[in-house]
Amino acid sequence: MRVVSGSCKGRPLKAVPGTGTRPTTDKVKESIFNLIGPYFDGGLSLDLFAGSGGLGIESLSRGIDKTIFIDREYKALQTVKANLQACSFTEKAEVYKNDAERAIKALMKRELSFKLILLDPPYKKQKLVDLLESIYTGNLLSYDGFIVCEHGSDVVLPEKVSGFIKWKKEIYGMIAVSIYRFENGEGGQGDSNND
């Protein structure tokens, strides 16, 4: 596992010890960022089920200003902190132990707006539709932002959730990625097609 591109390209990342976390493979990570970026000119990102922090760190490497990492597992948070340190990104990150629903409420109170929200919950306990609805209600996504949902390829998420539409869907073997954005949002950076 490594940083695929950007300022920390090639930097190896630690995985969370044990079998409870399933890191996003480098191939899937690269595909996700090619769909939505691949690079950013600042903004905030949120890694809501951070695990090792690989997706959020990738967003920092590709130009996001700051990432908030949330996970409920202590081992995951320790791994995120070690990976941030290895990439010299500690100053560009906030790391919190919390569950997703409570974290969303806390972020709403701060009135933050994210350019990129990364949702990669454990496959057996996914509540992606509920999370998308909470993100919409909480006004957490910036108008030109993206929500990346990673899920099992046997899961089909709805075409529309609240004011978001499913903008792209890709399948990589047993993993699928569904990307949501505002129904009237822009295309990806430098990409105005909306197929």
TORVEXVO-724550 format. One line per 8 residues: number of its first residue (from 1); their letters; for each residue x, y, z of N, C-alpha, C. Coordinates in Angstrom, 3 decimals, always signed. Each point is the difference from the previous one (the first is absolute). Layout:
TORVEXVO-724550
NUM> a> X:Y:Z:X:Y:Z:X:Y:Z  ...
//
This chain:
TORVEXVO-724550
1> mrvvsgsc> +0.839:-1.181:+0.000:-0.839:+1.181:+0.000:+0.883:+1.243:+0.000  -0.322:+0.934:-0.898:+0.864:+1.189:-0.103:-0.844:+1.179:-0.479  +0.594:+1.184:+0.042:-0.636:+1.172:-0.601:+0.228:-0.098:-1.507  -1.082:+0.115:-0.772:+0.089:-0.283:-1.434:+0.558:+1.181:-0.792  -0.403:+1.231:+0.373:+0.420:+1.147:-0.816:+0.058:+1.263:+0.848  +0.577:+1.051:-0.573:+0.054:+1.287:+0.680:+1.304:+0.195:+0.766  -0.036:+0.895:+0.996:+1.220:+0.418:+0.693:+0.661:-1.138:+0.779  -0.762:-1.009:+0.411:+0.576:-1.136:+0.751:-0.007:-1.290:-0.818
9> kgrplkav> +0.002:+0.127:-1.312:-0.070:-1.173:-0.875:+1.041:-1.056:+0.393  -0.463:-1.257:+0.112:+0.903:-1.109:+0.278:+0.266:-0.248:+1.475  -0.458:+0.913:+0.879:+0.249:-0.177:+1.437:-0.782:-1.206:+0.522  +0.670:-0.973:+0.633:-0.729:-1.165:+0.517:-0.875:+0.380:+1.192  -1.158:-0.655:+0.122:-0.930:+0.247:+1.104:-0.190:-1.290:+0.790  -0.128:+0.137:+1.314:-0.263:-1.165:+0.847:-1.472:-0.367:-0.086  -0.286:-1.299:+0.136:-1.388:-0.457:+0.102:-0.360:-0.119:+1.482  -1.302:+0.043:+0.292:-0.448:-0.182:+1.380:+0.254:-1.452:+0.395
17> pgtgtrpt> +0.617:-0.255:+1.172:+0.249:-1.383:+0.425:-1.310:-0.776:+0.156  +0.044:-1.301:-0.282:-1.193:-0.845:+0.143:-0.773:-0.094:-1.304  -1.164:-0.637:+0.076:-0.753:-0.265:-1.228:-1.290:+0.817:-0.079  -0.207:+0.903:+0.969:-1.264:+0.743:+0.032:-0.100:+1.085:-1.052  +1.108:+0.425:-0.571:-0.023:+1.090:-0.983:+0.508:-0.504:-1.334  -0.654:+0.451:-1.058:+0.362:-0.451:-1.338:+0.443:+1.224:-0.792  +1.318:+0.187:-0.163:+0.438:+1.224:-0.679:-0.381:-0.001:-1.482  -0.267:+1.197:-0.512:-0.273:+0.161:-1.428:+1.294:-0.273:-0.761
25> tdkvkesi> -0.070:-0.856:-1.005:+1.220:-0.340:-0.746:+0.492:+1.222:-0.782  +1.294:+0.008:-0.304:+0.572:+1.123:-0.752:-0.708:+0.177:-1.340  -0.363:-1.122:-0.632:-0.644:+0.074:-1.319:-1.358:+0.707:+0.101  -0.782:-0.377:+1.010:-1.320:+0.619:+0.174:+0.160:+1.480:+0.379  +0.986:+0.259:+0.878:+0.261:+1.382:+0.424:+0.325:+0.877:-1.215  +0.876:-0.503:-0.853:+0.377:+0.761:-1.194:-1.220:+0.247:-0.889  -0.831:-1.019:-0.171:-1.196:+0.150:-0.847:-0.955:+1.041:+0.567  -0.199:-0.035:+1.328:-0.902:+0.968:+0.645:+0.472:+1.422:-0.296
33> fnligpyf> +1.289:+0.257:+0.232:+0.492:+1.371:-0.169:+0.065:+0.412:-1.460  +0.167:-0.943:-0.904:-0.065:+0.350:-1.422:-1.410:+0.431:-0.390  -1.020:-0.577:+0.660:-1.382:+0.377:-0.302:-0.326:+1.403:+0.519  +0.490:+0.344:+1.171:-0.456:+1.244:+0.642:+1.004:+1.136:-0.084  +1.201:-0.225:-0.407:+1.041:+1.036:+0.070:+0.701:+0.160:-1.334  +1.199:-0.579:-0.061:+0.677:-0.764:+1.051:+0.668:+0.871:+1.052  +0.062:+1.327:-0.209:+0.658:+0.879:+0.975:-0.972:+1.082:+0.438  +0.318:+0.634:+1.123:-0.899:+0.997:+0.585:+0.755:+1.293:+0.246
41> dgglsldl> -0.744:+1.099:-0.042:+0.628:+1.296:+0.321:-0.542:+0.452:+1.355  +0.331:-0.768:+1.033:-0.407:+0.367:+1.354:-1.329:-0.612:+0.399  -0.564:+0.529:+1.077:-1.268:-0.502:+0.524:+0.216:-1.018:+1.121  -1.126:-0.434:+0.575:+0.005:-0.945:+1.113:-0.465:-1.369:-0.476  +0.555:-1.059:+0.601:-0.574:-1.328:-0.238:-0.281:-0.670:+1.329  -0.937:-0.951:-0.038:-0.423:-0.742:+1.189:+0.141:-1.481:-0.298  +0.789:-0.702:+0.828:+0.167:-1.451:-0.108:-0.748:-0.591:+1.192  -1.266:-0.407:-0.225:-0.916:-0.284:+1.111:+0.190:-1.378:+0.631
49> fagsgglg> +0.493:-0.951:-0.753:+0.331:-1.330:+0.560:+1.473:-0.204:-0.331  +0.864:+0.738:+0.705:+1.358:+0.231:-0.483:+0.824:-1.273:-0.164  -0.176:-0.986:+0.894:+0.868:-1.177:-0.078:+1.455:+0.436:+0.119  +0.816:-0.308:-1.001:+1.421:+0.399:+0.014:+0.188:+1.454:-0.417  -1.070:+0.636:-0.508:+0.084:+1.388:-0.460:+0.450:+0.138:-1.438  +0.118:-1.136:-0.719:+0.555:+0.023:-1.357:-0.717:+0.926:-0.971  -1.342:+0.032:+0.045:-0.736:+0.843:-0.953:+0.158:+1.481:+0.338  -0.124:+0.338:+1.288:+0.158:+1.398:+0.401:+1.407:+0.515:-0.257
57> ieslsrgi> +0.996:-0.853:+0.265:+1.397:+0.390:-0.257:+0.229:+0.190:-1.499  -0.607:-0.852:-0.809:+0.086:+0.154:-1.463:-0.552:+1.359:-0.416  -1.116:+0.419:+0.629:-0.581:+1.303:-0.369:+0.937:+1.148:+0.388  +0.685:-0.124:+1.151:+0.975:+1.031:+0.397:+1.169:+0.047:-0.986  +0.463:-1.168:-0.396:+1.121:-0.085:-0.936:-0.356:+0.647:-1.338  -1.304:-0.024:-0.332:-0.451:+0.526:-1.294:-0.537:+1.429:+0.096  +0.278:+0.698:+1.103:-0.280:+1.436:+0.030:-1.100:+0.476:+0.928  -0.705:-0.908:+0.679:-0.985:+0.441:+1.006:+0.765:+0.674:+1.135
65> dktifidr> -0.558:+1.097:+0.561:+0.694:+0.763:+1.055:+0.016:-0.720:+1.339  -1.144:-0.622:+0.337:-0.122:-0.582:+1.333:-0.995:-1.147:-0.046  +0.276:-1.053:+0.772:-0.907:-1.149:+0.064:-0.343:-0.297:+1.456  -1.277:-0.289:+0.227:-0.449:-0.463:+1.314:-0.195:-1.512:-0.086  +0.688:-0.720:+0.870:-0.058:-1.464:+0.040:-0.830:-0.432:+1.209  -0.983:-0.863:-0.239:-0.846:-0.510:+1.085:+0.044:-1.526:-0.043  +0.168:-0.608:+1.158:-0.174:-1.457:+0.087:-0.371:-0.324:+1.433  -0.708:-1.106:+0.196:-0.377:-0.341:+1.379:+0.991:-0.950:+0.642
73> eykalqtv> +0.962:-0.516:-0.780:+0.963:-0.965:+0.535:+1.316:+0.689:+0.356  +0.443:-0.240:+1.215:+1.241:+0.597:+0.486:+1.191:-0.392:-0.887  +0.062:-1.301:-0.376:+1.130:-0.475:-0.828:+0.052:+0.740:-1.337  -1.180:+0.268:-0.552:-0.056:+0.728:-1.281:+0.552:+1.412:+0.178  -0.404:+0.667:+1.076:+0.447:+1.383:+0.212:+1.512:+0.066:+0.196  +0.563:-0.985:+0.706:+1.453:-0.038:+0.183:+0.697:-0.165:-1.357  -0.586:-0.830:-0.866:+0.567:-0.227:-1.335:-0.095:+1.267:-0.850  -1.156:+0.678:+0.066:-0.167:+1.264:-0.737:+1.089:+0.985:+0.421
81> kanlqacs> +0.192:+0.140:+1.317:+0.988:+0.966:+0.506:+1.410:-0.352:-0.475  +0.331:-1.303:+0.024:+1.333:-0.425:-0.460:+0.171:+0.298:-1.495  -1.046:-0.261:-0.796:+0.079:+0.253:-1.446:+0.074:+1.498:-0.309  -0.730:+0.802:+0.769:+0.073:+1.460:-0.186:+1.409:+0.499:+0.294  +0.581:-0.540:+1.060:+1.354:+0.403:+0.371:+1.002:-0.387:-1.092  -0.160:-1.204:-0.537:+0.909:-0.483:-1.050:-0.060:+0.891:-1.244  -1.153:+0.613:-0.226:-0.174:+0.860:-1.184:+0.159:+1.484:+0.333  +0.353:+0.316:+1.249:+0.105:+1.397:+0.460:-1.300:+0.776:-0.200
89> ftekaevy> -1.130:-0.665:+0.261:-1.318:+0.630:-0.161:-0.705:+0.247:+1.342  +0.704:-0.198:+1.114:-0.655:+0.137:+1.309:-0.662:+1.363:+0.162  +0.649:+1.041:-0.506:-0.530:+1.369:+0.137:-1.234:+0.238:-0.884  -0.209:-0.888:-0.962:-1.118:+0.199:-0.933:-1.175:-0.920:+0.331  -0.009:-0.532:+1.226:-1.019:-1.003:+0.325:-0.567:+0.207:+1.394  -1.260:-0.427:+0.156:-0.605:-0.162:+1.320:-0.433:-1.462:+0.075  +0.258:-0.639:+1.133:-0.302:-1.432:+0.150:-0.875:-0.180:+1.239  -1.178:-0.631:-0.167:-0.940:-0.149:+1.117:-0.512:-1.430:+0.116
97> kndaerai> -0.172:-0.429:+1.249:-0.652:-1.296:+0.274:-1.482:+0.282:+0.169  -0.786:-0.528:-0.917:-1.438:+0.255:+0.057:-0.693:-0.959:-0.960  -1.313:-0.181:+0.157:-0.701:-0.753:-1.045:-0.542:+0.999:-1.015  -0.380:-0.525:-1.154:-0.311:+0.862:-1.148:-1.151:+0.959:+0.290  -1.086:-0.518:+0.599:-1.184:+0.853:+0.203:+0.318:+1.161:+0.943  +0.677:-0.304:+1.110:+0.336:+1.064:+0.952:+0.991:+0.986:-0.621  +0.930:-0.535:-0.783:+0.986:+0.876:-0.652:-0.691:+0.979:-0.943  -0.974:-0.487:-0.755:-0.725:+0.880:-0.938:-0.682:+1.135:+0.765
105> kalmkrel> -0.625:-0.336:+1.150:-0.665:+1.049:+0.804:+1.016:+1.028:+0.494  +1.159:-0.476:+0.451:+1.037:+0.916:+0.500:+0.507:+0.912:-1.127  +0.170:-0.566:-1.200:+0.485:+0.800:-1.138:-1.044:+1.013:-0.449  -1.293:-0.370:+0.121:-1.071:+0.946:-0.341:+0.074:+1.232:+0.902  +0.267:-0.233:+1.283:+0.085:+1.128:+0.945:+1.131:+0.947:-0.379  +1.062:-0.553:-0.580:+1.133:+0.840:-0.413:-0.249:+0.692:-1.347  -1.118:-0.362:-0.648:-0.388:+0.589:-1.295:+1.102:-0.128:-1.038  +0.597:-1.190:-0.054:+1.063:-0.258:-0.981:-0.606:-0.438:-1.322
113> sfklilld> +0.725:+0.276:-1.066:-0.445:-0.401:-1.333:+1.168:-0.722:-0.692  -0.254:-1.228:-0.441:+1.075:-0.850:-0.522:-0.061:-0.109:-1.516  +1.175:+0.048:-0.597:+0.124:-0.216:-1.441:-0.069:-1.493:-0.322  +0.422:-0.815:+0.977:+0.061:-1.445:-0.222:-0.357:-0.705:+1.301  -0.993:-0.914:-0.075:-0.378:-0.810:+1.156:+0.180:-1.465:-0.401  +0.793:-0.709:+0.795:+0.350:-1.393:-0.297:-0.724:-0.919:+0.972  -0.840:-0.884:-0.539:-0.778:-0.928:+0.829:+0.384:-1.426:-0.379  +0.710:-0.657:+0.891:+0.411:-1.382:-0.252:-0.274:-0.824:+1.261
121> ppykkqkl> -1.308:-0.124:+0.358:-0.332:-0.705:+1.240:+0.211:-1.502:-0.124  +0.071:-0.704:+1.143:+0.098:-1.463:-0.074:-1.166:-0.557:-0.829  +0.284:-0.912:-0.899:-1.026:-0.450:-0.946:-1.231:-0.593:+0.680  +0.172:-0.654:+1.139:-1.157:-0.662:+0.618:-0.935:+0.979:+0.691  +0.507:+1.175:+0.318:-0.823:+0.915:+0.802:-0.260:+1.296:-0.744  -0.186:-0.056:-1.278:-0.104:+1.243:-0.750:-1.371:+0.638:+0.143  +0.035:+1.303:+0.206:-1.241:+0.778:+0.008:+0.242:+1.193:-0.905  +0.459:-0.267:-1.196:+0.446:+1.098:-0.867:-1.114:+0.977:-0.345
129> vdllesiy> -1.218:-0.512:-0.227:-1.102:+0.904:-0.364:-0.294:+0.951:+1.157  -0.054:-0.550:+1.236:-0.226:+0.860:+1.174:+1.097:+1.057:+0.123  +1.246:-0.419:-0.224:+1.120:+0.942:+0.105:-0.112:+1.101:-1.058  -0.345:-0.395:-1.233:-0.162:+1.002:-1.066:-1.094:+0.999:+0.367  -1.108:-0.510:+0.570:-1.098:+0.901:+0.393:+0.460:+0.963:+1.096  +0.776:-0.520:+0.973:+0.504:+0.865:+1.087:+0.948:+1.062:-0.535  +0.841:-0.392:-0.950:+0.954:+0.955:-0.597:-0.761:+1.104:-0.731  -1.079:-0.390:-0.691:-0.809:+0.982:-0.727:-0.696:+0.947:+0.987
137> tgnllsyd> -0.658:-0.591:+0.997:-0.712:+0.803:+1.005:+0.962:+0.931:+0.723  +1.195:-0.496:+0.287:+0.991:+0.784:+0.738:+0.753:+1.001:-0.849  -0.274:-0.002:-1.315:+0.626:+0.978:-0.896:+1.530:-0.101:+0.045  +0.516:-1.238:+0.019:+1.438:-0.210:+0.185:+0.792:-0.038:-1.312  -0.692:-0.142:-1.127:+0.717:-0.097:-1.282:-0.019:+1.344:-0.709  +1.176:+0.443:-0.473:+0.017:+1.245:-0.767:-0.681:-0.248:-1.354  -0.453:+1.086:-0.609:-0.828:-0.112:-1.210:+0.684:-0.796:-1.111  +1.330:+0.133:-0.102:+0.724:-0.710:-1.062:+0.689:-1.259:+0.532
145> gfivcehg> -0.449:-0.473:+1.165:+0.697:-1.115:+0.657:-0.462:-1.379:-0.442  +0.703:-1.008:+0.519:-0.275:-1.402:-0.319:-0.122:-0.811:+1.286  -0.883:-0.995:-0.021:-0.042:-0.999:+1.073:+0.343:-1.337:-0.637  +1.049:-0.626:+0.497:+0.445:-1.294:-0.528:-0.448:-1.087:+0.976  -0.854:-0.919:-0.475:-0.481:-1.115:+0.824:+0.636:-1.280:-0.514  +0.711:-0.694:+0.874:+0.563:-1.297:-0.375:-0.868:-1.078:+0.641  -0.392:-1.004:-0.794:-0.919:-1.026:+0.528:+0.199:-1.300:-0.757  -0.646:-1.055:+0.467:+0.068:-1.275:-0.709:-0.658:+0.123:-1.360
153> sdvvlpek> +0.516:-0.710:-0.985:-0.549:+0.123:-1.362:-1.414:-0.579:-0.099  -0.425:-0.749:+1.025:-1.374:-0.530:+0.001:-1.001:+1.026:+0.527  +0.480:+1.135:+0.483:-0.880:+1.044:+0.540:-0.292:+1.011:-1.105  -1.272:+0.297:-0.200:-0.370:+1.024:-0.987:-0.585:+1.187:+0.754  +0.681:+1.121:-0.073:-0.495:+1.206:+0.664:-0.958:+0.735:-0.945  -0.958:+0.757:+0.572:-0.979:+0.688:-0.853:+0.644:+1.064:-0.894  -0.672:+0.283:-1.115:+0.490:+1.025:-0.935:-0.052:+1.386:+0.629  -0.989:+0.203:+0.908:-0.143:+1.300:+0.668:-0.167:-0.225:+1.485
161> vsgfikwk> +0.681:+0.828:+0.795:-0.210:+0.009:+1.455:-0.085:+1.460:+0.405  -1.134:+0.396:+0.570:-0.243:+1.413:+0.322:+0.315:+0.829:-1.244  +0.883:+1.016:+0.125:+0.310:+0.836:-1.170:+1.222:-0.453:-0.762  +0.500:-1.213:+0.300:+1.182:-0.519:-0.695:-0.403:-0.989:-1.094  +0.780:-0.035:-1.073:-0.188:-1.037:-1.012:+1.257:-0.861:-0.075  -0.206:-1.246:-0.398:+1.151:-0.882:-0.227:+0.612:+0.424:-1.327  +1.203:+0.540:+0.084:+0.659:+0.619:-1.153:+0.810:-1.029:-0.780  +0.633:-0.916:+0.724:+0.791:-1.066:-0.646:-0.074:-1.237:+0.865
169> keiygmia> +0.105:-1.166:-0.643:+0.143:-1.240:+0.761:+0.996:-0.887:-0.728  +0.940:-0.543:+0.736:+0.995:-0.901:-0.574:+0.055:-1.260:+0.846  +0.266:-1.127:-0.662:+0.130:-1.268:+0.739:+1.396:-0.560:-0.237  +0.636:-0.401:+1.097:+1.343:-0.597:-0.047:-0.089:-1.339:+0.715  -0.380:-1.049:-0.715:-0.133:-1.315:+0.641:-1.104:+0.021:+1.038  +0.353:-0.247:+1.269:-1.013:-0.045:+1.065:-0.283:+1.374:+0.600  +0.728:+1.009:-0.449:-0.151:+1.356:+0.545:-0.679:+0.880:-1.040  -0.908:+0.847:+0.464:-0.597:+1.001:-0.894:+0.190:+1.380:+0.626
177> vsiyrfen> +0.048:+1.005:-0.857:+0.110:+1.382:+0.448:-1.130:+0.783:-0.654  -0.821:+0.652:+0.831:-1.047:+0.883:-0.511:+0.350:+1.420:+0.424  -0.033:+0.920:-0.959:+0.366:+1.395:+0.283:-1.255:+0.866:-0.143  -0.279:+0.743:+1.062:-1.169:+0.884:+0.008:+0.443:+1.449:-0.016  -0.866:+0.842:-0.577:+0.192:+1.450:+0.088:-1.351:+0.675:-0.086  -0.022:+1.325:+0.157:-1.276:+0.696:-0.102:-0.578:-0.203:-1.386  -1.318:-0.092:-0.048:-0.682:-0.262:-1.268:+0.365:+1.035:-1.049  +0.135:+1.243:+0.438:+0.356:+1.057:-0.960:+1.446:+0.440:+0.172
185> geggqgds> +0.836:-0.884:+0.623:+1.417:+0.337:+0.201:+0.757:-0.015:-1.309  +1.196:+0.495:+0.043:+0.854:+0.034:-1.201:+0.587:-1.381:-0.242  +0.637:-0.175:-1.164:+0.766:-1.223:-0.242:+1.283:+0.035:+0.812  +0.790:-1.054:-0.080:+1.277:-0.028:+0.723:+0.911:+1.104:-0.507  +1.054:+0.294:+0.742:+0.902:+1.080:-0.403:+0.499:-0.252:-1.418  -0.219:+0.966:-0.856:+0.447:-0.137:-1.380:-0.777:-1.069:-0.743  -1.202:-0.318:+0.495:-0.763:-1.097:-0.604:-1.469:+0.373:+0.069  -0.558:+0.422:-1.111:-1.390:+0.475:+0.067:-0.970:-1.060:-0.496
193> nnd> +0.493:-1.178:-0.405:-0.976:-0.992:-0.457:-0.670:-0.626:+1.204  -1.234:-0.387:-0.151:-0.771:-0.464:+1.144:-0.655:-1.330:-0.349  +0.773:-0.941:-0.542:-0.624:-1.222:-0.462:-0.265:-0.962:+1.144
//
